[in-house]
């Protein structure tokens, strides 16, 4: 598979896309958010941006106009290639929001389309995330430490802080539980901007600990995500450092 080095288009308020819209919302024939998410995504694939926008809540309508949505989708397709097929869906809950993940196979790479809904079943957030098969910690311990590092970082991108916490050793679980991990990640995004893609990754050792450093591009600055592992391949340290 051709390697893609970007990788992430985030379409939410913090991404810097702005617009005004006063169209009435599309009335879906379904009450199930998975069906609504698929309806929206099908419109996006058909490049029907005008009707896509009607699925948004007020904040998203103010954040993402039809033209900006078109620009974002075109830019994404340029990097990911054409859509080949959808391979699955999953529902989740993040705080007050219901979330649907649509896993897709694009020409150059697999992608998780993440769509967040408010209590009125309007779209409150939209992300295109690198799709990765989730690896359980006990499974990764049999493989490479870099696999564990990549999977943990992918959980941060998906904002699945509950699962991310399970990768910590006992000291990290006490120092950085789910709520504090979420706060640290949100602070990073507030300072560095939206995640744009991964530039590289390396493995190292420091004082007997294995270290994985993921070099990332964010909207405002490059960041090196440094993840330290103990001998049991549990995370013993996590830093977000200024990159080059």
Backbone bond lengths (Angstrom), bond angles and torsions (degrees), N, CA, C in turn:
res aa  C-N    CA-C-N  psi(-1)  N-CA   C-N-CA  omega(-1)  CA-C   N-CA-C  phi
1 X - - - 1.470 - - 1.533 109.02 -
2 X 1.318 117.43 136.40 1.451 121.70 -179.45 1.510 110.05 -63.82
3 X 1.336 116.02 133.83 1.453 120.42 -175.50 1.516 110.46 -77.50
4 X 1.306 117.62 135.83 1.459 122.80 178.51 1.514 107.89 -115.47
5 X 1.325 117.87 132.23 1.457 120.18 -171.28 1.523 114.11 -114.88
6 X 1.345 118.86 15.15 1.452 117.88 -173.55 1.495 113.72 -77.35
7 X 1.335 141.63 -74.07 1.458 125.24 -15.76 1.495 108.42 -139.59
8 X 1.207 122.66 99.85 1.456 122.47 156.28 1.501 108.63 173.64
9 X 1.306 114.55 127.07 1.447 121.39 170.94 1.512 106.38 -106.63
10 X 1.315 117.11 118.62 1.463 121.13 177.62 1.514 107.12 -107.91
11 X 1.308 116.03 126.96 1.450 120.40 179.55 1.521 107.88 -117.96
12 X 1.303 115.01 86.35 1.459 122.47 175.11 1.508 107.02 -144.91
13 X 1.314 117.14 -176.34 1.460 121.28 -175.34 1.517 111.55 -58.27
14 X 1.333 118.45 -41.79 1.443 121.30 -174.87 1.517 113.61 -70.01
15 X 1.314 118.73 -10.47 1.452 120.74 -176.49 1.519 112.99 -73.97
16 X 1.331 117.65 -17.56 1.444 120.08 177.58 1.511 114.36 92.84
17 X 1.323 118.37 11.76 1.459 121.30 175.48 1.533 107.51 -94.02
18 X 1.331 117.45 128.22 1.450 119.92 -174.99 1.523 112.20 -128.68
19 X 1.363 114.34 147.21 1.452 119.45 174.10 1.509 113.51 -165.22
20 X 1.320 115.45 167.64 1.454 121.74 172.56 1.517 108.01 -117.55
21 X 1.324 116.64 142.81 1.458 120.43 178.65 1.511 109.14 -151.39
22 X 1.315 116.63 142.92 1.461 119.35 179.31 1.523 111.11 -130.93
23 X 1.329 116.80 21.31 1.452 119.46 -179.72 1.512 110.70 -76.05
24 X 1.318 115.86 151.46 1.456 121.04 177.94 1.517 109.73 -75.77
25 X 1.341 117.73 146.88 1.455 119.15 -178.80 1.520 112.83 -67.33
26 X 1.317 114.81 148.71 1.455 120.29 174.11 1.522 108.34 -67.79
27 X 1.309 116.51 136.55 1.459 120.30 177.14 1.520 108.09 -91.22
28 X 1.318 116.26 108.67 1.458 120.14 -179.07 1.516 110.03 -73.13
29 X 1.305 115.56 150.23 1.462 120.76 176.83 1.528 111.08 -80.45
30 X 1.314 116.36 -7.38 1.460 120.23 -176.65 1.520 111.10 -119.16
31 X 1.330 116.07 150.96 1.454 121.80 173.21 1.519 110.99 -97.29
32 X 1.320 117.10 -5.43 1.451 121.24 -177.81 1.523 109.72 -88.42
33 X 1.344 116.53 127.43 1.464 118.86 -175.50 1.521 112.41 -67.17
34 X 1.320 117.97 -25.20 1.465 119.58 176.21 1.522 110.20 -64.41
35 X 1.322 116.43 -42.92 1.464 120.50 177.64 1.528 110.78 -65.37
36 X 1.336 116.29 -41.31 1.461 120.35 179.64 1.521 110.39 -63.81
37 X 1.334 116.11 -41.92 1.464 120.71 178.79 1.527 110.68 -61.22
38 X 1.329 116.62 -42.60 1.463 120.34 -179.78 1.528 111.17 -68.16
39 X 1.344 116.48 -36.67 1.467 119.74 175.51 1.527 110.12 -59.27
40 X 1.348 115.23 -47.56 1.461 120.98 -179.33 1.528 110.73 -61.19
41 X 1.336 116.01 -47.11 1.457 119.55 -177.27 1.528 111.10 -64.82
42 X 1.327 117.60 -37.40 1.463 120.32 177.21 1.523 111.32 -62.75
43 X 1.330 116.55 -38.06 1.468 120.25 175.86 1.529 110.65 -64.57
44 X 1.335 115.47 -39.05 1.461 119.76 179.34 1.527 110.37 -64.68
45 X 1.319 116.94 -43.05 1.469 121.37 178.33 1.528 110.45 -62.48
46 X 1.342 116.49 -36.40 1.468 121.21 178.38 1.526 111.87 -78.08
47 X 1.353 116.11 -3.66 1.465 123.06 -179.51 1.526 111.93 63.48
48 X 1.346 115.44 33.89 1.453 121.44 175.24 1.537 107.85 -93.55
49 X 1.331 115.69 72.63 1.458 121.20 -172.05 1.526 112.53 -68.26
50 X 1.323 116.18 -30.26 1.465 120.03 -179.69 1.519 111.04 -61.57
51 X 1.329 116.99 -46.33 1.460 120.09 178.90 1.529 111.87 -75.75
52 X 1.328 117.36 -30.17 1.472 119.79 174.98 1.525 110.41 -56.78
53 X 1.307 115.89 -43.55 1.463 121.02 -176.21 1.527 112.36 -61.50
54 X 1.329 116.99 -29.13 1.465 120.27 -177.91 1.522 112.60 -69.93
55 X 1.341 117.86 -12.99 1.460 121.39 177.42 1.532 111.95 -82.20
56 X 1.350 117.26 -11.67 1.457 122.12 -174.16 1.520 112.49 -78.43
57 X 1.343 115.94 153.60 1.458 120.29 169.54 1.533 108.45 -79.26
58 X 1.324 116.91 178.93 1.464 121.07 -175.37 1.524 112.14 -59.76
59 X 1.317 116.34 -41.73 1.468 119.99 -178.60 1.519 111.29 -64.64
60 X 1.313 116.29 -43.79 1.460 119.75 179.44 1.528 111.67 -67.60
61 X 1.317 116.41 -35.61 1.465 119.40 177.02 1.525 110.43 -63.68
62 X 1.324 115.72 -33.86 1.455 120.38 178.20 1.519 110.84 -77.99
63 X 1.316 116.79 -23.95 1.463 120.59 -175.33 1.518 113.84 -93.64
64 X 1.342 117.77 -26.48 1.470 119.92 -170.40 1.522 112.51 -138.26
65 X 1.329 117.31 93.68 1.450 120.15 179.28 1.510 112.58 -74.77
66 X 1.292 113.69 167.13 1.464 120.23 -179.84 1.522 111.66 -53.27
67 X 1.324 117.53 -46.80 1.463 121.56 -177.66 1.522 111.82 -66.78
68 X 1.334 117.00 -38.18 1.463 120.22 178.85 1.528 111.18 -70.80
69 X 1.326 115.85 -36.16 1.465 119.78 175.90 1.525 109.52 -62.22
70 X 1.326 115.84 -43.88 1.467 121.03 177.47 1.527 110.71 -60.55
71 X 1.316 116.08 -45.17 1.465 121.18 -179.48 1.539 110.72 -62.04
72 X 1.339 115.57 -43.55 1.463 119.82 179.65 1.511 112.27 -64.71
73 X 1.338 116.76 -44.08 1.459 120.70 -179.55 1.529 111.26 -64.62
74 X 1.323 116.57 -42.73 1.467 120.68 -179.56 1.528 110.40 -63.36
75 X 1.335 115.81 -41.18 1.456 119.95 178.26 1.514 111.68 -64.38
76 X 1.333 115.90 -40.22 1.459 121.32 178.87 1.526 111.24 -64.07
77 X 1.331 116.92 -46.44 1.461 122.06 -179.11 1.532 111.00 -63.13
78 X 1.332 116.31 -35.91 1.460 120.14 177.74 1.522 111.05 -58.03
79 X 1.345 116.37 -36.54 1.461 120.56 -176.83 1.529 112.49 -89.81
80 X 1.327 117.31 -36.82 1.467 120.62 -175.31 1.516 113.31 -91.78
81 X 1.322 116.76 -19.43 1.459 119.85 -175.85 1.522 111.35 87.28
82 X 1.299 116.67 -178.80 1.462 121.14 -177.48 1.530 111.06 -74.48
83 X 1.329 115.07 152.94 1.462 120.58 177.51 1.527 109.43 -71.94
84 X 1.341 115.27 128.67 1.466 119.99 177.47 1.524 111.00 -96.83
85 X 1.339 116.84 -46.35 1.462 119.48 178.77 1.529 110.59 -169.63
86 X 1.346 114.98 159.61 1.456 121.67 169.95 1.520 107.81 -91.00
87 X 1.327 116.66 137.51 1.464 119.68 -176.17 1.523 113.36 -113.46
88 X 1.339 117.93 -6.46 1.463 118.29 178.37 1.512 112.42 168.08
89 X 1.338 115.07 166.35 1.468 121.45 176.23 1.527 109.04 -135.75
90 X 1.334 115.01 156.16 1.457 121.03 178.41 1.521 109.00 -148.93
91 X 1.324 116.61 139.27 1.464 121.60 175.58 1.517 109.73 -103.53
92 X 1.337 115.65 147.27 1.457 121.21 179.66 1.525 108.48 -149.28
93 X 1.319 115.63 174.24 1.461 122.06 178.69 1.513 108.19 -130.16
94 X 1.329 117.74 127.45 1.446 122.43 177.06 1.525 108.53 -129.62
95 X 1.329 115.29 101.97 1.460 119.58 -176.42 1.506 110.32 62.86
96 X 1.323 116.43 -125.97 1.469 120.91 -178.98 1.522 112.26 -87.46
97 X 1.302 117.71 -0.20 1.464 121.37 -173.93 1.526 112.15 -105.23
98 X 1.328 115.90 141.30 1.461 122.13 168.66 1.524 107.48 -90.66
99 X 1.312 116.16 139.26 1.460 120.94 -174.82 1.518 110.18 -126.23
100 X 1.327 115.33 138.21 1.463 121.92 173.55 1.524 108.44 -119.54
101 X 1.329 115.25 129.87 1.461 121.33 172.91 1.528 108.35 -105.48
102 X 1.333 116.33 126.35 1.452 121.74 173.29 1.524 107.17 -110.60
103 X 1.328 116.01 110.58 1.464 120.22 -179.17 1.525 108.86 -85.90
104 X 1.330 115.06 128.22 1.464 120.71 -174.33 1.523 110.87 -130.31
105 X 1.311 113.91 151.92 1.458 120.02 172.78 1.518 107.87 -107.20
106 X 1.336 115.56 113.73 1.453 120.94 174.65 1.530 108.79 -98.10
107 X 1.307 116.02 170.25 1.458 121.49 -174.44 1.528 112.47 -56.27
108 X 1.345 116.83 -39.14 1.461 120.76 -174.01 1.525 114.09 -105.38
109 X 1.333 117.52 -17.95 1.461 118.71 -174.36 1.518 111.44 -167.41
110 X 1.331 119.10 152.58 1.468 121.16 173.21 1.534 110.16 -79.35
111 X 1.315 115.53 149.04 1.470 121.20 -175.30 1.523 110.66 -139.73
112 X 1.328 116.42 141.28 1.465 122.06 169.28 1.521 108.19 -101.11
113 X 1.325 116.70 116.56 1.457 121.40 174.94 1.529 107.20 -88.71
114 X 1.316 116.86 112.20 1.458 122.38 -176.63 1.523 109.34 -101.93
115 X 1.336 116.24 123.30 1.470 121.60 -177.84 1.522 108.60 -126.15
116 X 1.326 117.03 120.48 1.467 122.33 -178.92 1.525 110.05 -102.15
117 X 1.334 115.89 138.36 1.460 122.39 -177.96 1.530 110.56 -119.31
118 X 1.343 115.27 143.89 1.463 119.24 172.85 1.527 109.23 -85.85
119 X 1.322 116.19 -175.53 1.469 120.18 -176.10 1.521 112.74 -67.02
120 X 1.341 117.11 -17.81 1.465 121.25 177.64 1.528 112.30 -92.75
121 X 1.341 115.50 8.03 1.467 122.43 179.27 1.522 112.40 63.81
122 X 1.345 114.48 33.43 1.454 121.70 171.77 1.526 107.66 -101.98
123 X 1.325 116.72 150.69 1.461 120.55 -177.97 1.518 110.48 -76.02
124 X 1.331 115.06 124.56 1.460 121.82 -179.03 1.522 112.88 -110.44
125 X 1.323 117.55 -9.23 1.457 120.69 179.32 1.515 110.70 -165.22
126 X 1.338 115.81 147.33 1.460 121.09 -178.18 1.520 109.26 -142.80
127 X 1.330 116.53 125.52 1.460 122.04 179.73 1.525 110.27 -132.52
128 X 1.333 115.61 151.71 1.455 122.30 168.52 1.529 106.45 -117.98
129 X 1.332 116.30 109.91 1.459 122.29 -172.28 1.520 111.20 -112.88
130 X 1.338 117.04 149.27 1.467 118.80 174.49 1.515 110.12 -64.24
131 X 1.295 116.90 123.54 1.474 121.00 -179.17 1.517 109.32 -79.16
132 X 1.312 114.97 130.19 1.456 120.37 176.30 1.515 108.64 -137.65
133 X 1.302 115.12 140.23 1.456 119.08 174.35 1.511 108.42 -66.23
134 X 1.330 117.08 122.53 1.453 119.25 -178.14 1.508 110.28 -68.53
135 X 1.332 114.09 128.11 1.453 120.88 -179.05 1.518 108.74 -107.64
136 X 1.309 117.09 125.94 1.452 121.14 178.85 1.521 109.17 -71.18
137 X 1.353 116.93 145.92 1.461 119.53 -177.82 1.516 113.42 -52.62
138 X 1.333 117.18 -41.50 1.466 119.45 -177.68 1.517 111.81 -67.06
139 X 1.353 116.93 -25.64 1.459 120.41 177.72 1.525 110.78 -78.48
140 X 1.338 115.54 -39.74 1.455 119.74 -178.15 1.518 111.12 -67.46
141 X 1.332 117.61 -29.76 1.459 121.03 -178.94 1.529 111.62 -60.48
142 X 1.324 116.31 -17.57 1.449 120.55 177.83 1.530 111.51 -88.70
143 X 1.346 116.32 -9.77 1.449 120.49 -176.16 1.514 112.92 -118.12
144 X 1.326 116.16 -150.08 1.447 122.69 -176.46 1.520 111.42 -80.43
145 X 1.339 115.59 144.36 1.460 121.34 179.26 1.528 110.77 -65.91
146 X 1.341 116.36 -28.19 1.466 119.19 178.95 1.525 111.40 -66.00
147 X 1.331 117.57 -31.03 1.464 120.44 177.43 1.522 110.43 -64.05
148 X 1.328 115.80 -41.55 1.457 120.55 178.35 1.515 111.12 -65.52
149 X 1.340 116.26 -41.21 1.459 119.99 178.49 1.513 112.24 -62.51
150 X 1.342 116.49 -44.33 1.470 120.90 179.97 1.527 110.87 -64.82
151 X 1.321 115.82 -41.64 1.458 118.75 -178.25 1.526 111.59 -67.32
152 X 1.336 116.31 -40.31 1.464 120.34 176.98 1.528 110.60 -61.55
153 X 1.321 116.80 -45.36 1.461 120.34 -179.30 1.521 110.93 -64.42
154 X 1.328 117.20 -36.80 1.456 120.45 177.33 1.524 111.38 -63.03
155 X 1.331 116.75 -35.25 1.471 120.58 176.33 1.522 110.73 -65.05
156 X 1.338 117.33 -37.12 1.465 120.40 175.97 1.525 110.20 -63.64
157 X 1.339 116.84 -43.08 1.465 120.28 179.15 1.526 111.18 -61.08
158 X 1.338 116.37 -36.57 1.459 121.26 178.41 1.524 112.07 -81.52
159 X 1.338 115.62 -4.86 1.466 122.40 -178.02 1.528 111.73 59.45
160 X 1.319 115.20 35.69 1.461 121.64 174.85 1.532 107.43 -95.37
161 X 1.322 115.23 73.32 1.459 121.28 -173.03 1.534 111.98 -70.78
162 X 1.309 116.13 -28.10 1.462 119.92 179.47 1.525 110.61 -63.18
163 X 1.333 116.90 -47.40 1.457 120.43 178.79 1.526 110.96 -70.64
164 X 1.330 116.44 -37.83 1.464 120.51 179.34 1.531 111.15 -57.94
165 X 1.325 116.42 -38.78 1.467 120.92 -178.67 1.535 112.08 -61.25
166 X 1.326 117.19 -28.80 1.468 120.42 -178.04 1.525 112.21 -67.88
167 X 1.331 117.67 -13.71 1.455 121.39 178.62 1.533 111.92 -83.64
168 X 1.337 117.88 -8.56 1.460 122.48 -176.70 1.527 112.30 -81.32
169 X 1.339 115.45 154.67 1.455 119.50 168.33 1.534 108.28 -79.06
170 X 1.326 117.68 177.65 1.461 120.72 -173.91 1.525 112.57 -62.67
171 X 1.334 116.77 -36.32 1.468 120.00 179.78 1.523 111.39 -66.57
172 X 1.327 116.57 -42.78 1.461 120.85 179.17 1.521 111.31 -68.29
173 X 1.329 117.34 -35.45 1.469 119.90 177.91 1.521 111.19 -62.77
174 X 1.332 116.18 -34.39 1.467 120.37 178.36 1.521 111.55 -76.91
175 X 1.334 116.28 -38.39 1.462 121.04 -176.07 1.519 113.31 -80.97
176 X 1.348 116.49 -32.15 1.467 120.67 -174.19 1.522 110.58 -137.15
177 X 1.333 117.10 67.36 1.469 119.80 178.34 1.533 110.41 -68.19
178 X 1.307 115.56 175.78 1.462 122.15 -174.53 1.530 113.23 -46.93
179 X 1.337 117.46 -48.58 1.472 121.21 -176.09 1.525 111.01 -64.25
180 X 1.341 117.04 -43.37 1.463 120.18 -179.47 1.520 111.44 -71.11
181 X 1.325 116.87 -34.45 1.464 120.31 176.36 1.522 109.92 -63.11
182 X 1.309 116.33 -43.19 1.467 120.95 176.62 1.522 110.68 -59.84
183 X 1.341 116.70 -43.79 1.457 120.36 179.42 1.516 112.23 -62.80
184 X 1.331 116.64 -40.43 1.464 120.63 179.47 1.521 111.02 -64.96
185 X 1.338 116.58 -41.67 1.465 120.54 179.66 1.524 111.34 -67.05
186 X 1.330 116.65 -42.15 1.461 120.36 179.35 1.527 110.59 -64.52
187 X 1.330 117.12 -37.79 1.460 121.09 177.35 1.521 110.75 -64.01
188 X 1.339 116.29 -41.57 1.459 120.19 177.52 1.523 110.74 -59.56
189 X 1.332 116.69 -47.20 1.469 120.06 -179.26 1.525 111.50 -63.99
190 X 1.336 116.89 -36.28 1.457 120.30 178.89 1.522 111.16 -65.16
191 X 1.322 116.93 -33.66 1.458 121.10 -177.83 1.528 112.78 -89.53
192 X 1.335 117.11 -39.85 1.468 120.66 -174.34 1.521 113.10 -97.34
193 X 1.335 117.37 -14.65 1.461 120.51 -177.76 1.522 111.77 86.26
194 X 1.304 115.19 -173.94 1.469 121.37 -176.64 1.525 111.40 -66.46
195 X 1.332 114.35 146.32 1.467 120.94 176.92 1.528 109.41 -70.16
196 X 1.339 116.21 132.95 1.462 121.17 -177.91 1.521 113.50 -109.32
197 X 1.309 117.75 -30.18 1.450 118.65 -179.47 1.517 113.11 162.59
198 X 1.326 114.61 168.47 1.463 121.92 179.30 1.516 109.93 -98.45
199 X 1.336 116.61 129.49 1.459 121.75 -178.82 1.524 112.57 -95.42
200 X 1.325 115.97 -25.56 1.451 118.85 -177.95 1.514 111.29 176.83
201 X 1.336 116.17 177.22 1.454 121.01 179.88 1.523 108.62 -157.16
202 X 1.328 115.97 144.04 1.457 119.15 176.65 1.524 110.28 -142.54
203 X 1.310 114.95 156.33 1.457 122.67 178.26 1.517 108.74 -113.10
204 X 1.346 116.28 140.47 1.452 120.87 -177.21 1.527 108.84 -147.51
205 X 1.320 117.23 177.75 1.464 122.45 173.38 1.519 108.86 -130.17
206 X 1.321 115.32 141.87 1.460 121.66 178.14 1.520 108.55 -139.65
207 X 1.322 116.77 115.23 1.460 122.98 177.17 1.526 112.32 51.69
208 X 1.311 115.68 41.50 1.455 119.89 177.21 1.516 115.04 87.50
209 X 1.324 117.68 -2.75 1.459 122.22 178.99 1.529 109.80 -103.01
210 X 1.335 116.07 142.42 1.464 120.72 172.34 1.524 108.92 -80.64
211 X 1.312 115.63 139.64 1.464 121.36 -177.13 1.520 109.76 -129.72
212 X 1.325 116.01 134.23 1.463 121.99 172.49 1.520 107.71 -116.74
213 X 1.311 116.44 127.85 1.464 122.02 178.45 1.528 108.29 -116.77
214 X 1.323 115.70 120.22 1.469 122.18 179.31 1.519 108.02 -104.80
215 X 1.323 116.01 115.73 1.468 121.58 -179.72 1.522 109.38 -85.67
216 X 1.335 116.56 119.37 1.465 121.65 -172.64 1.519 112.19 -124.13
217 X 1.311 114.74 151.25 1.463 122.07 171.00 1.521 108.62 -103.86
218 X 1.331 116.54 124.55 1.452 122.47 172.11 1.527 107.99 -112.64
219 X 1.298 115.90 168.32 1.468 120.81 -173.63 1.526 112.38 -57.97
220 X 1.334 117.13 -39.48 1.464 120.59 -174.16 1.519 114.29 -104.21
221 X 1.342 116.95 -19.36 1.460 118.55 -175.39 1.523 110.80 -165.69
222 X 1.339 117.05 152.54 1.468 119.54 172.39 1.526 109.83 -75.49
223 X 1.327 116.53 144.26 1.463 122.29 -178.65 1.522 109.40 -133.66
224 X 1.334 115.74 136.35 1.465 121.10 171.78 1.524 108.29 -101.66
225 X 1.323 116.61 118.48 1.465 121.48 176.96 1.525 107.22 -90.63
226 X 1.315 115.38 111.90 1.468 121.38 -176.78 1.525 109.60 -102.97
227 X 1.323 116.51 121.52 1.463 122.45 -177.18 1.527 108.59 -121.99
228 X 1.327 116.16 122.61 1.464 121.86 -177.13 1.526 109.62 -107.11
229 X 1.333 116.09 135.42 1.461 122.11 -177.55 1.531 111.32 -118.42
230 X 1.340 115.78 142.93 1.462 119.82 173.58 1.528 110.01 -85.20
231 X 1.314 116.72 -175.68 1.460 120.18 -176.23 1.530 112.87 -67.11
232 X 1.343 116.06 -20.21 1.469 120.80 177.41 1.516 112.08 -89.48
233 X 1.347 115.85 8.34 1.462 122.76 -179.76 1.527 112.15 61.98
234 X 1.335 115.55 34.54 1.460 122.49 170.69 1.527 107.77 -102.31
235 X 1.334 116.09 149.56 1.467 119.75 -178.19 1.524 109.77 -75.39
236 X 1.347 115.14 123.92 1.462 121.92 -179.18 1.521 112.66 -109.64
237 X 1.327 116.99 -7.71 1.457 120.54 179.86 1.514 111.23 -163.97
238 X 1.321 115.96 147.71 1.477 121.88 -179.26 1.503 108.98 -145.49
239 X 1.330 115.72 125.18 1.452 121.49 179.17 1.531 109.99 -133.41
240 X 1.349 115.26 146.98 1.460 122.39 170.46 1.530 105.81 -113.66
241 X 1.323 116.39 104.37 1.468 122.12 -171.21 1.524 111.02 -109.57
242 X 1.345 116.74 151.32 1.473 119.31 175.21 1.523 110.39 -59.94
243 X 1.321 116.02 129.28 1.454 120.37 179.98 1.517 111.65 -93.02
244 X 1.317 115.86 -178.69 1.462 121.43 179.63 1.520 110.59 -103.02
